């Protein structure tokens, strides 16, 4: 819980204190410490519970639930890279502000899809469709956040990147 609150406070600190230049996409913003706590935490938590949810909710066999649940993780093959590409495209057009707005938009879409998942709990097909789109949003935000990491601290980029990844892992363990 503390990590989730810390991540949200830092992310909104990033949004509130950043600035961008319309001329250069590499403007150095004044960023908070940690842009990615919730993304990876959310992804790993869903990876851990999706199979049992499908097994319990829809009564499919455990093997089928495992195969259907693996769809969420398999989306990693392209969605993180897609997040990085979107981050770079937004930075080219709007600078750091574009990166931050893209991250906010994708994370908000993921939150909305979590709510939509509640309403599809009676249909396996609808649930899987929402899970696929939610997976794209969730894992794309991981790629987007690592597009922000190099601008947090130019001298300690490796440290910030390590904390970003480890913070998600710790948050997933807590939840």
N, C-alpha and C positions, 0 to 999 in steps of 0.2 A: 504494500500500500504506500509506504514511504517513497519507494522508487517511482511509482506511477505519479504521485503528486510532484516529486522532484523533477521528473521528466516533463510533465506538463508545465510547471513553473518555468523551467529552463527554456522549453520550446517557446512559450509565450514571451519570455524575456528576449529570445532571439527575434521574434516578430516585432516586439515593441521597440527594440533598440537598434535595429538594423537600418541601413540606408542603402540606396543604390544610385548609380549614375546611368542615365540613358546612353552615355557615350561608351563606357567600358563595362564589359560583363565581369571583369575581375576586380571590381571594387571591394576593398577590404571592409567588411562590416564589423560593428561591435556586437559580437555574438555572445550568447550565454555559454555554459560549459558543455552541455550534453543534448544534442538534438534528437537522439534515437533511443529512448527507453521503451516506449510503448509499442513501436513497430515490431521489433523482434520478439518481445515478450508476448504480444498478441499472437504472432505466428507460431511460436513454440507451444503456447498453451493450446491452441486449436489442434496442432499436430498431435498433442497428447490425448485429447479427448474426442476427436472426431469419430474414430472407429467405434468407441463404446457408445457414443450418441446414436450413430446410425444403427448399431446392433440393438440397442434398447428401444429406440423410438419407432423403428420400422420393422423390426422382427426379422431382418435378413440374417443369413448365416454369418458367422464371424469372418470367414474367408471373404465373402462378398463385401462385408462392411470394411474390411481391411483394404480391399482393392478400391472401393469407392472413396475411402478416406485418404488413400495415397494420392488422389487427384489434387488435393490441396497442396501437398508437398511437391508434387511433380511440376507444378506451375513455376517453381523456382528456376527451372531451366531457362526461362526467358524473362520473367517478370522483374527480377532485380535489375537486370541489364536494361530493360525497358524504362525502369525508374531513373536510372542514370542518364539514359538518352533524353528523356523528358526534362530532367534537371538541366542538362546542358543546353537543350533547345530553348528552354525558358530563360536561362541565364544569357544566352546570346541576344535575346530580344529585350528582356526587362532587367537584366542584372541579377543581383542577389535577391532582390524583392520577388522576381519571377520564380526563383528556386523555392523560396519560402511559401509563396502562394500556391505553387504546384503541390508542395508537401501538405499544406493545410487542406487543399481541395481533395487530394487522394485519401488522406486520413479521415476527413469528414465523410467521404463516400463509403469508406470502410465501416465507419460507425453507423451510418444509415443502413448499410447492408446487414449489419448485425441485428438491427431492429426488424428488417424485412425477413430475416431468417426465422424469427419468432412466428410470423404469419404463414410460413410455408411448412410448418411442422406436421401437416397431414399428408403431404405429397412428397414422395421420394424424388421424383423428377424435378419438381420446383425447388426442393431443398438443394439438390446437386447443382442446378443452374445458378442459384444464389451463391453457393459455396465456391463455384468457379470464379464468378465475378468478384466475390469478396476476397478470394485468394489473390487475384490480380491486384486489387487495391491494397491489400495488406502487405504483400511482398514488394510491390512497386514502391511503397513508401519507405521500405528499407533501402532500396537503391537510391531513392531521392535523398534520404538522410545522409548517405555517404557522399553525395554530391555537395553537401553543405559542410561536412567535416573538415576539409582542407582550409576552410576560411575561419574556423574557430580560433586556431592558433597556428601561425605559420611556423613557429619554432618547435612546436610539440605536436605536429600532425599525427605522428605514429601513436603517441600517448592518447590523444583524443580519439583516434580510431579504435584503439584497444579498449578504452573505457566505453565507447559507444557499443561495441559488440558485447563486452562483458556485462554491461548494464542490462541489456536485453536478456542475456542468459540468467542473470541473477533475478530479474523480475519474473521470468517464467518459472523459476524454482520457487519463488515466494507464492505465486498464485497457484 
